[in-house]
Amino acid sequence: MNHIIVLYIMYILITVTLTVWVAHTLFKNGKVFLIDIFHGNATLADAVNNLLWVGFYLINIGYAVYTLRVVNEVDSARLVIEILSVKIGLIILILGCMHFLNMFIFFRLRKRALIDKRENDLYDYSKMNA
């Protein structure tokens, strides 16, 4: 088997494994945030969480497949490792950016949900005292 095939196989295996692990972690732990954001509506939180999960896979696996091509000749194990490290490093950076983007969005949505809840509580309190 030549070096380019080894590179492609290793790249796909590592990329898919990383993507699945990060997606699973975000899916499992993000549900708590979404339930809070949607004021305890677990059905809506599950639906949004599933949509985020699918989108995450589509973007990351799509990008990994898109960047699979190697234009240089790969004729040594050293080149396999060097090219693989650049490609995997880029995927890890993208996964990290997507993770922080998700966290930023969750915290913004949670902050807004808390403000809405506080306003609703004040409205309910003023209605009771009227």
Secondary structure, DSSP 8 states (H G I E B T S, - for coil): --HHHHHHHHHHHHHHHHHHHHHHHHHHHHHHHHHHHTTT-HHHHHHHHHHHHHHHHHHHHHHHHHT----S---SHHHHHHHHHHHHHHHHHHHHHHHHHHHHHHHHHHHHHHHHHHHHHHHHHHHHT-
